[in-house]
Amino acid sequence: MLNVGDQAPDFSLLSDSGSTISLKDFRGRTLVLYFFPKADTPG
């Protein structure tokens, strides 16, 4: 469990274009992540 002020663990995801993007690619920059369920899935 993360606490306020903890550094987020690194992870990688596929972008809309199919390339892999890692959290570490944005180190030192402000980043807002928005996760949403894939179409036609409970969420």
C-alpha distance matrix in Angstrom:
0.0 3.8 6.6 10.1 12.0 9.6 11.4 10.4 10.8 14.3 15.4 18.9 20.5 24.1 25.9 28.6 31.1 29.6 28.6 25.2 23.1 20.3 17.9 19.5 22.8 21.9 20.8 22.3 22.9 21.6 20.1 19.4 18.0 19.2 18.3 20.9 22.1 25.0 28.4 29.4 26.0 24.3 21.7
3.8 0.0 3.8 6.8 8.3 6.0 8.1 7.6 9.2 12.8 14.5 18.1 19.9 23.5 24.8 27.6 30.1 28.9 27.5 24.2 21.7 18.7 15.8 17.3 20.5 19.1 17.8 19.0 19.6 18.2 17.2 16.8 16.0 17.7 17.6 20.6 22.4 25.3 28.7 30.2 27.0 25.5 22.6
6.6 3.8 0.0 3.8 6.1 5.5 8.8 9.6 12.0 15.6 17.6 21.1 22.8 26.4 27.3 30.0 32.6 31.7 30.2 27.0 24.2 21.2 18.0 19.2 22.3 20.4 18.8 19.2 19.9 18.2 17.8 17.4 17.3 19.2 19.6 22.6 24.7 27.8 31.0 32.5 29.5 27.8 24.6
10.1 6.8 3.8 0.0 3.8 5.6 8.8 10.1 13.3 16.5 18.6 21.8 23.3 26.7 27.2 29.7 32.3 31.8 30.3 27.3 24.1 21.3 17.8 19.0 21.6 19.2 17.6 17.4 17.8 15.8 15.8 15.5 16.2 18.2 19.4 22.5 25.1 28.2 31.3 33.1 30.3 28.6 25.2
12.0 8.3 6.1 3.8 0.0 3.8 6.5 9.0 12.3 15.2 17.9 21.1 23.1 26.4 26.8 29.6 31.8 31.3 29.4 26.4 23.1 20.0 16.4 16.9 19.6 17.1 15.0 14.4 15.4 14.0 14.7 15.4 16.5 19.2 20.6 24.0 26.8 29.7 32.8 34.9 32.3 31.0 27.6
9.6 6.0 5.5 5.6 3.8 0.0 3.8 6.3 9.0 12.2 15.1 18.5 20.9 24.4 25.3 28.3 30.4 29.5 27.5 24.2 21.2 17.9 14.5 14.9 18.0 16.2 14.0 14.4 15.7 14.9 15.0 15.8 16.2 18.9 19.8 23.3 25.7 28.4 31.8 33.8 31.0 29.9 26.7
11.4 8.1 8.8 8.8 6.5 3.8 0.0 3.8 6.4 9.0 12.2 15.5 18.1 21.6 22.4 25.7 27.4 26.5 24.3 20.9 17.9 14.4 11.1 11.1 14.4 12.8 10.5 11.5 13.1 12.9 12.8 14.3 14.6 17.7 18.6 22.3 24.8 27.1 30.6 32.9 30.3 29.6 26.5
10.4 7.6 9.6 10.1 9.0 6.3 3.8 0.0 3.8 6.4 8.9 12.3 14.6 18.2 19.2 22.4 24.3 23.3 21.3 18.0 15.0 11.8 8.6 9.7 12.9 11.7 10.4 12.3 13.1 12.6 11.5 12.4 11.8 14.8 15.3 18.9 21.2 23.4 27.0 29.2 26.6 26.1 23.2
10.8 9.2 12.0 13.3 12.3 9.0 6.4 3.8 0.0 3.8 6.5 10.2 13.1 16.8 18.5 21.9 23.6 22.0 19.9 16.3 14.0 10.5 8.2 9.1 12.6 12.6 11.5 14.1 15.3 15.3 13.9 14.9 13.6 16.3 16.1 19.6 21.3 23.1 26.9 29.0 26.3 26.1 23.5
14.3 12.8 15.6 16.5 15.2 12.2 9.0 6.4 3.8 0.0 3.8 7.1 10.4 14.0 15.7 19.3 20.6 18.8 16.5 12.8 10.6 6.9 5.5 6.2 9.5 10.4 9.9 13.3 14.3 14.9 13.2 14.6 13.2 16.0 15.8 19.2 20.9 22.2 25.9 28.3 25.9 26.3 23.9
15.4 14.5 17.6 18.6 17.9 15.1 12.2 8.9 6.5 3.8 0.0 3.8 6.9 10.6 12.8 16.3 17.7 15.7 13.8 10.2 8.5 5.7 5.7 7.9 10.2 11.4 12.2 15.7 15.9 16.2 13.7 14.5 12.2 14.4 13.6 16.7 18.0 18.9 22.6 25.0 22.7 23.4 21.3
18.9 18.1 21.1 21.8 21.1 18.5 15.5 12.3 10.2 7.1 3.8 0.0 3.8 7.1 9.5 13.1 14.1 12.0 10.1 6.4 5.5 4.2 6.4 8.7 9.6 11.5 13.2 16.8 16.6 17.0 14.3 15.0 12.5 14.3 13.4 16.0 17.1 17.3 21.0 23.6 21.7 23.0 21.2
20.5 19.9 22.8 23.3 23.1 20.9 18.1 14.6 13.1 10.4 6.9 3.8 0.0 3.8 6.4 9.7 11.2 9.2 8.3 5.6 5.5 6.5 8.7 11.6 11.6 13.1 15.5 18.9 17.9 17.9 14.6 14.6 11.7 12.6 11.2 13.3 14.2 13.9 17.4 20.2 18.7 20.3 18.7
24.1 23.5 26.4 26.7 26.4 24.4 21.6 18.2 16.8 14.0 10.6 7.1 3.8 0.0 3.8 6.7 7.8 5.5 5.5 4.6 6.1 8.8 11.5 14.1 13.1 14.9 17.8 21.0 19.7 19.7 16.5 16.4 13.5 13.9 12.6 13.9 14.5 13.3 16.3 19.3 18.4 20.6 19.4
25.9 24.8 27.3 27.2 26.8 25.3 22.4 19.2 18.5 15.7 12.8 9.5 6.4 3.8 0.0 3.8 5.3 5.1 5.4 6.1 6.5 9.9 12.0 14.7 12.9 14.1 17.5 20.3 18.4 18.3 15.0 14.9 12.5 12.7 12.2 13.4 14.6 13.3 15.9 19.3 19.0 21.3 19.8
28.6 27.6 30.0 29.7 29.6 28.3 25.7 22.4 21.9 19.3 16.3 13.1 9.7 6.7 3.8 0.0 3.8 5.5 7.6 9.5 10.2 13.7 15.6 18.3 16.4 17.2 20.8 23.3 20.9 20.5 17.2 16.5 14.2 13.5 13.0 13.2 14.0 12.1 13.9 17.5 17.9 20.5 19.4
31.1 30.1 32.6 32.3 31.8 30.4 27.4 24.3 23.6 20.6 17.7 14.1 11.2 7.8 5.3 3.8 0.0 3.8 5.8 9.0 10.4 14.2 16.7 18.8 16.4 17.8 21.4 24.0 21.9 22.1 19.1 19.0 17.1 16.9 16.6 17.0 17.7 15.5 17.2 20.6 21.1 24.0 23.1
29.6 28.9 31.7 31.8 31.3 29.5 26.5 23.3 22.0 18.8 15.7 12.0 9.2 5.5 5.1 5.5 3.8 0.0 3.8 6.6 9.3 12.8 15.8 17.8 15.9 17.9 21.2 24.2 22.6 23.0 19.9 20.0 17.6 17.6 16.6 17.2 17.5 15.3 17.4 20.5 20.6 23.4 22.7
28.6 27.5 30.2 30.3 29.4 27.5 24.3 21.3 19.9 16.5 13.8 10.1 8.3 5.5 5.4 7.6 5.8 3.8 0.0 3.8 6.5 10.0 13.3 14.7 12.6 15.0 18.2 21.3 20.0 20.9 18.2 18.9 16.9 17.8 17.3 18.6 19.4 17.8 20.3 23.5 23.2 25.7 24.6
25.2 24.2 27.0 27.3 26.4 24.2 20.9 18.0 16.3 12.8 10.2 6.4 5.6 4.6 6.1 9.5 9.0 6.6 3.8 0.0 3.8 6.7 10.2 11.6 10.3 12.9 15.7 19.1 18.2 19.2 16.5 17.4 15.3 16.6 16.0 17.9 18.8 17.8 20.8 23.8 22.9 25.0 23.7
23.1 21.7 24.2 24.1 23.1 21.2 17.9 15.0 14.0 10.6 8.5 5.5 5.5 6.1 6.5 10.2 10.4 9.3 6.5 3.8 0.0 3.8 6.8 8.6 7.1 9.2 12.1 15.4 14.5 15.4 12.8 14.0 12.3 14.3 14.3 16.8 18.5 18.1 21.3 24.5 23.4 25.1 23.2
20.3 18.7 21.2 21.3 20.0 17.9 14.4 11.8 10.5 6.9 5.7 4.2 6.5 8.8 9.9 13.7 14.2 12.8 10.0 6.7 3.8 0.0 3.8 5.3 5.4 7.7 9.7 13.3 13.1 14.2 11.9 13.6 12.1 14.6 14.8 17.8 19.6 19.9 23.3 26.3 24.7 25.9 23.8
17.9 15.8 18.0 17.8 16.4 14.5 11.1 8.6 8.2 5.5 5.7 6.4 8.7 11.5 12.0 15.6 16.7 15.8 13.3 10.2 6.8 3.8 0.0 3.8 5.3 5.7 7.1 10.5 10.4 11.1 9.0 10.9 10.0 13.1 13.8 17.3 19.6 20.5 24.0 26.9 25.1 25.9 23.3
19.5 17.3 19.2 19.0 16.9 14.9 11.1 9.7 9.1 6.2 7.9 8.7 11.6 14.1 14.7 18.3 18.8 17.8 14.7 11.6 8.6 5.3 3.8 0.0 3.8 5.3 5.1 8.9 10.0 11.9 10.9 13.6 13.4 16.7 17.6 21.1 23.3 24.2 27.7 30.6 28.8 29.6 27.1
22.8 20.5 22.3 21.6 19.6 18.0 14.4 12.9 12.6 9.5 10.2 9.6 11.6 13.1 12.9 16.4 16.4 15.9 12.6 10.3 7.1 5.4 5.3 3.8 0.0 3.8 5.8 9.1 9.2 11.5 10.6 13.5 13.5 16.7 17.9 21.2 23.5 24.0 27.2 30.4 29.1 30.2 27.7
21.9 19.1 20.4 19.2 17.1 16.2 12.8 11.7 12.6 10.4 11.4 11.5 13.1 14.9 14.1 17.2 17.8 17.9 15.0 12.9 9.2 7.7 5.7 5.3 3.8 0.0 3.8 6.3 5.6 7.7 7.2 10.5 11.4 15.0 16.9 20.3 23.1 24.0 27.1 30.4 29.0 29.8 27.0
20.8 17.8 18.8 17.6 15.0 14.0 10.5 10.4 11.5 9.9 12.2 13.2 15.5 17.8 17.5 20.8 21.4 21.2 18.2 15.7 12.1 9.7 7.1 5.1 5.8 3.8 0.0 3.8 5.5 8.2 8.9 12.4 13.6 17.3 19.2 22.8 25.6 26.8 30.1 33.2 31.5 32.0 29.1
22.3 19.0 19.2 17.4 14.4 14.4 11.5 12.3 14.1 13.3 15.7 16.8 18.9 21.0 20.3 23.3 24.0 24.2 21.3 19.1 15.4 13.3 10.5 8.9 9.1 6.3 3.8 0.0 3.8 6.9 9.2 12.8 14.9 18.7 21.0 24.7 27.8 29.2 32.3 35.5 33.9 34.2 31.1
22.9 19.6 19.9 17.8 15.4 15.7 13.1 13.1 15.3 14.3 15.9 16.6 17.9 19.7 18.4 20.9 21.9 22.6 20.0 18.2 14.5 13.1 10.4 10.0 9.2 5.6 5.5 3.8 0.0 3.8 6.2 9.9 12.5 16.1 18.8 22.2 25.6 27.0 29.8 33.1 31.8 32.1 29.0
21.6 18.2 18.2 15.8 14.0 14.9 12.9 12.6 15.3 14.9 16.2 17.0 17.9 19.7 18.3 20.5 22.1 23.0 20.9 19.2 15.4 14.2 11.1 11.9 11.5 7.7 8.2 6.9 3.8 0.0 3.8 6.9 10.1 13.4 16.5 19.9 23.4 25.1 27.8 31.0 29.7 29.8 26.5
20.1 17.2 17.8 15.8 14.7 15.0 12.8 11.5 13.9 13.2 13.7 14.3 14.6 16.5 15.0 17.2 19.1 19.9 18.2 16.5 12.8 11.9 9.0 10.9 10.6 7.2 8.9 9.2 6.2 3.8 0.0 3.8 6.4 9.9 12.9 16.2 19.7 21.4 24.1 27.3 26.0 26.2 23.0
19.4 16.8 17.4 15.5 15.4 15.8 14.3 12.4 14.9 14.6 14.5 15.0 14.6 16.4 14.9 16.5 19.0 20.0 18.9 17.4 14.0 13.6 10.9 13.6 13.5 10.5 12.4 12.8 9.9 6.9 3.8 0.0 3.8 6.6 10.0 13.2 16.8 18.8 21.4 24.4 23.1 23.1 19.7
18.0 16.0 17.3 16.2 16.5 16.2 14.6 11.8 13.6 13.2 12.2 12.5 11.7 13.5 12.5 14.2 17.1 17.6 16.9 15.3 12.3 12.1 10.0 13.4 13.5 11.4 13.6 14.9 12.5 10.1 6.4 3.8 0.0 3.8 6.5 9.9 13.3 15.3 18.2 21.1 19.7 19.7 16.5
19.2 17.7 19.2 18.2 19.2 18.9 17.7 14.8 16.3 16.0 14.4 14.3 12.6 13.9 12.7 13.5 16.9 17.6 17.8 16.6 14.3 14.6 13.1 16.7 16.7 15.0 17.3 18.7 16.1 13.4 9.9 6.6 3.8 0.0 3.8 6.5 10.2 12.4 14.9 17.9 16.5 16.6 13.3
18.3 17.6 19.6 19.4 20.6 19.8 18.6 15.3 16.1 15.8 13.6 13.4 11.2 12.6 12.2 13.0 16.6 16.6 17.3 16.0 14.3 14.8 13.8 17.6 17.9 16.9 19.2 21.0 18.8 16.5 12.9 10.0 6.5 3.8 0.0 3.8 7.0 9.4 12.4 15.0 13.2 13.3 10.3
20.9 20.6 22.6 22.5 24.0 23.3 22.3 18.9 19.6 19.2 16.7 16.0 13.3 13.9 13.4 13.2 17.0 17.2 18.6 17.9 16.8 17.8 17.3 21.1 21.2 20.3 22.8 24.7 22.2 19.9 16.2 13.2 9.9 6.5 3.8 0.0 3.8 6.5 9.0 11.5 10.0 10.3 7.5
22.1 22.4 24.7 25.1 26.8 25.7 24.8 21.2 21.3 20.9 18.0 17.1 14.2 14.5 14.6 14.0 17.7 17.5 19.4 18.8 18.5 19.6 19.6 23.3 23.5 23.1 25.6 27.8 25.6 23.4 19.7 16.8 13.3 10.2 7.0 3.8 0.0 3.8 6.4 8.2 6.3 7.1 5.4
25.0 25.3 27.8 28.2 29.7 28.4 27.1 23.4 23.1 22.2 18.9 17.3 13.9 13.3 13.3 12.1 15.5 15.3 17.8 17.8 18.1 19.9 20.5 24.2 24.0 24.0 26.8 29.2 27.0 25.1 21.4 18.8 15.3 12.4 9.4 6.5 3.8 0.0 3.8 6.4 5.8 8.5 8.2
28.4 28.7 31.0 31.3 32.8 31.8 30.6 27.0 26.9 25.9 22.6 21.0 17.4 16.3 15.9 13.9 17.2 17.4 20.3 20.8 21.3 23.3 24.0 27.7 27.2 27.1 30.1 32.3 29.8 27.8 24.1 21.4 18.2 14.9 12.4 9.0 6.4 3.8 0.0 3.8 5.6 8.6 9.2
29.4 30.2 32.5 33.1 34.9 33.8 32.9 29.2 29.0 28.3 25.0 23.6 20.2 19.3 19.3 17.5 20.6 20.5 23.5 23.8 24.5 26.3 26.9 30.6 30.4 30.4 33.2 35.5 33.1 31.0 27.3 24.4 21.1 17.9 15.0 11.5 8.2 6.4 3.8 0.0 3.8 6.8 8.9
26.0 27.0 29.5 30.3 32.3 31.0 30.3 26.6 26.3 25.9 22.7 21.7 18.7 18.4 19.0 17.9 21.1 20.6 23.2 22.9 23.4 24.7 25.1 28.8 29.1 29.0 31.5 33.9 31.8 29.7 26.0 23.1 19.7 16.5 13.2 10.0 6.3 5.8 5.6 3.8 0.0 3.8 6.1
24.3 25.5 27.8 28.6 31.0 29.9 29.6 26.1 26.1 26.3 23.4 23.0 20.3 20.6 21.3 20.5 24.0 23.4 25.7 25.0 25.1 25.9 25.9 29.6 30.2 29.8 32.0 34.2 32.1 29.8 26.2 23.1 19.7 16.6 13.3 10.3 7.1 8.5 8.6 6.8 3.8 0.0 3.7
21.7 22.6 24.6 25.2 27.6 26.7 26.5 23.2 23.5 23.9 21.3 21.2 18.7 19.4 19.8 19.4 23.1 22.7 24.6 23.7 23.2 23.8 23.3 27.1 27.7 27.0 29.1 31.1 29.0 26.5 23.0 19.7 16.5 13.3 10.3 7.5 5.4 8.2 9.2 8.9 6.1 3.7 0.0
